[in-house]
Amino acid sequence: MEVKVYELTPFLVNTYIVIDNNEAIVIDPGESNLRLIRDLNGLKVKAIINTHCHIDHCGGNASLCRATGAPLLMHPESEVVLQTLGQQALLFGVPFQDSPPPDGYLQEGDEISVGNTTFKVLYTPGHAPGHICIVSNGHAFVGDVLFQGSIGRTDLPGGDYELLISSIRNKLFNLPDDTVVYPGHGPTTTIGIERETNPFVGEL
């Protein structure tokens, strides 16, 4: 399995392409650019996945869906946030294209395969309604739930600090220590490092 990361948008969001056996998924397309589109050429793009629908994580939905023909997937609770992209753009003063509606939904326990790799969906609300993480053996794409030494903000509409901490402790911290964490912003880390050192989560 190969992971490519693209730091996009004024919010410096991490957009990921996960590739295995000539198949790919795109996670959190903040926007599209020529390099990202070029790197998808020749691959079968099985899905475009939004971990949640804050504008920096889904502003590229429209262009990526057009370019790849892949289905757009998210948790059903995220769709109401997706419908506010215009208001989010005005709030933050950045232009984004409206997103198409989702082609399907991902719920807790659902699976999606990319080549020989199978990802499972974890429902991890708290930062945003309908937030999900996508995990496989040794890899976790966590959106804005958990960062290196930090956690997602909870002051935006639908945020809930206690719910976020519960998602981290009861879902992500159940993963093995050596699981690589691919966050929505900033560098990668591991579950073990964050369990031991993250000052926002506290002792378990």
ChimeraX attribute file (.defattr): number of C-alpha atoms within 10 A of each C-alpha:
attribute: neighborCount
match mode: 1-to-1
recipient: residues
	/A:1	13
	/A:2	9
	/A:3	13
	/A:4	13
	/A:5	15
	/A:6	18
	/A:7	17
	/A:8	19
	/A:9	20
	/A:10	9
	/A:11	12
	/A:12	15
	/A:13	23
	/A:14	25
	/A:15	29
	/A:16	24
	/A:17	21
	/A:18	18
	/A:19	22
	/A:20	17
	/A:21	13
	/A:22	13
	/A:23	20
	/A:24	24
	/A:25	24
	/A:26	24
	/A:27	25
	/A:28	28
	/A:29	31
	/A:30	29
	/A:31	24
	/A:32	20
	/A:33	14
	/A:34	7
	/A:35	9
	/A:36	19
	/A:37	13
	/A:38	9
	/A:39	11
	/A:40	20
	/A:41	11
	/A:42	9
	/A:43	15
	/A:44	19
	/A:45	22
	/A:46	19
	/A:47	23
	/A:48	27
	/A:49	27
	/A:50	30
	/A:51	32
	/A:52	30
	/A:53	27
	/A:54	24
	/A:55	30
	/A:56	26
	/A:57	27
	/A:58	28
	/A:59	25
	/A:60	24
	/A:61	28
	/A:62	19
	/A:63	19
	/A:64	24
	/A:65	17
	/A:66	10
	/A:67	13
	/A:68	17
	/A:69	14
	/A:70	18
	/A:71	17
	/A:72	22
	/A:73	20
	/A:74	24
	/A:75	23
	/A:76	16
	/A:77	18
	/A:78	22
	/A:79	18
	/A:80	12
	/A:81	19
	/A:82	23
	/A:83	15
	/A:84	15
	/A:85	22
	/A:86	16
	/A:87	11
	/A:88	18
	/A:89	18
	/A:90	11
	/A:91	9
	/A:92	9
	/A:93	9
	/A:94	13
	/A:95	13
	/A:96	21
	/A:97	16
	/A:98	19
	/A:99	22
	/A:100	14
	/A:101	15
	/A:102	19
	/A:103	12
	/A:104	13
	/A:105	15
	/A:106	23
	/A:107	16
	/A:108	14
	/A:109	12
	/A:110	13
	/A:111	15
	/A:112	18
	/A:113	16
	/A:114	20
	/A:115	16
	/A:116	10
	/A:117	15
	/A:118	13
	/A:119	19
	/A:120	18
	/A:121	21
	/A:122	23
	/A:123	20
	/A:124	28
	/A:125	26
	/A:126	24
	/A:127	28
	/A:128	27
	/A:129	23
	/A:130	24
	/A:131	27
	/A:132	28
	/A:133	25
	/A:134	26
	/A:135	23
	/A:136	18
	/A:137	14
	/A:138	14
	/A:139	19
	/A:140	24
	/A:141	24
	/A:142	25
	/A:143	28
	/A:144	28
	/A:145	28
	/A:146	29
	/A:147	22
	/A:148	19
	/A:149	14
	/A:150	15
	/A:151	21
	/A:152	21
	/A:153	16
	/A:154	17
	/A:155	11
	/A:156	10
	/A:157	10
	/A:158	13
	/A:159	17
	/A:160	17
	/A:161	16
	/A:162	11
	/A:163	15
	/A:164	25
	/A:165	22
	/A:166	16
	/A:167	22
	/A:168	22
	/A:169	16
	/A:170	12
	/A:171	14
	/A:172	23
	/A:173	17
	/A:174	11
	/A:175	20
	/A:176	14
	/A:177	16
	/A:178	14
	/A:179	20
	/A:180	21
	/A:181	25
	/A:182	28
	/A:183	25
	/A:184	27
	/A:185	20
	/A:186	13
	/A:187	11
	/A:188	14
	/A:189	18
	/A:190	20
	/A:191	24
	/A:192	17
	/A:193	16
	/A:194	23
	/A:195	20
	/A:196	13
	/A:197	14
	/A:198	18
	/A:199	12
	/A:200	13
	/A:201	19
	/A:202	12
	/A:203	9
	/A:204	7
